[in-house]
Amino acid sequence: MIEKSFTKGYIYKTIGNILKKYYGYNVVRIDFRNPTRSEHYNLMQLVNNYMDLTKQNRESHLGLTYEAKAQKYAKIISKSIIVVILL
């Protein structure tokens, strides 16, 4: 019986390249154990952008729309981090 073990680095290199080349994804590596080895990517950037738009549009209905989007993306990020940590 042949057993093959795939490390996360191997998966990142092979699958990441496929996702970049054929599907146009922007693939980044985030290392929670050693952040200096991670690619520097701000997970909260989209949330921050929508919160800035919320502050700029407080008086109109767009402010609520932007705030809802910021909350939606913050929730997605928090769930993703929890799933990664539990693995």
C-alpha positions as CSV (number, residue, x, y, z in Angstrom):
1,M,0.0,0.0,0.0
2,I,1.4,3.4,-1.0
3,E,0.4,6.3,1.3
4,K,1.0,9.9,0.1
5,S,1.0,12.8,2.5
6,F,0.3,16.3,1.3
7,T,1.6,19.2,3.3
8,K,-0.2,22.5,3.3
9,G,2.7,24.1,1.5
10,Y,2.4,21.5,-1.3
11,I,-1.3,22.2,-1.6
12,Y,-0.7,25.9,-1.7
13,K,1.9,25.6,-4.4
14,T,0.0,23.2,-6.7
15,I,-3.6,24.1,-6.2
16,G,-2.8,27.8,-5.7
17,N,-1.1,27.9,-9.1
18,I,-4.1,26.2,-10.8
19,L,-6.5,28.7,-9.1
20,K,-4.4,31.6,-10.3
21,K,-3.7,30.5,-13.8
22,Y,-7.1,29.0,-14.8
23,Y,-9.6,30.7,-12.6
24,G,-8.1,34.1,-12.0
25,Y,-8.1,33.9,-8.2
26,N,-5.8,36.0,-6.1
27,V,-4.3,33.4,-3.8
28,V,-2.5,34.5,-0.7
29,R,-0.8,32.4,2.1
30,I,-1.7,33.3,5.7
31,D,0.4,31.7,8.4
32,F,-1.1,32.3,11.8
33,R,1.8,30.5,13.6
34,N,4.5,32.6,12.0
35,P,3.0,35.8,10.6
36,T,6.4,36.9,9.2
37,R,6.2,34.1,6.6
38,S,2.8,35.1,5.5
39,E,2.0,37.3,2.5
40,H,0.9,40.6,3.9
41,Y,-2.9,40.8,3.3
42,N,-5.3,42.8,5.4
43,L,-8.4,40.6,5.8
44,M,-10.3,43.6,7.2
45,Q,-9.7,46.0,4.2
46,L,-13.1,45.4,2.6
47,V,-14.8,45.9,6.0
48,N,-12.8,49.1,6.6
49,N,-13.7,50.4,3.1
50,Y,-17.4,49.9,3.7
51,M,-17.3,51.5,7.2
52,D,-15.6,54.5,5.6
53,L,-18.4,54.7,3.1
54,T,-20.9,54.3,5.9
55,K,-19.5,57.4,7.7
56,Q,-19.5,59.4,4.5
57,N,-23.1,58.6,3.7
58,R,-24.7,58.8,7.2
59,E,-27.5,61.0,6.0
60,S,-28.7,58.8,3.1
61,H,-30.1,55.3,2.9
62,L,-26.7,54.2,1.4
63,G,-25.1,54.5,4.8
64,L,-27.2,51.6,6.1
65,T,-26.5,49.6,3.0
66,Y,-22.8,50.0,3.4
67,E,-22.9,49.2,7.1
68,A,-24.8,46.0,6.4
69,K,-22.2,45.0,3.9
70,A,-19.4,45.7,6.4
71,Q,-21.1,43.5,9.0
72,K,-21.7,40.8,6.4
73,Y,-18.0,40.7,5.5
74,A,-16.8,40.9,9.1
75,K,-19.0,37.9,9.9
76,I,-17.6,35.9,7.0
77,I,-14.0,36.7,8.1
78,S,-14.7,35.7,11.7
79,K,-16.3,32.4,10.7
80,S,-13.4,31.6,8.3
81,I,-10.8,32.3,11.0
82,I,-12.6,30.1,13.5
83,V,-12.8,27.2,11.0
84,V,-9.1,27.5,10.3
85,I,-8.2,27.5,14.0
86,L,-10.5,24.5,14.7
87,L,-8.8,22.4,11.9
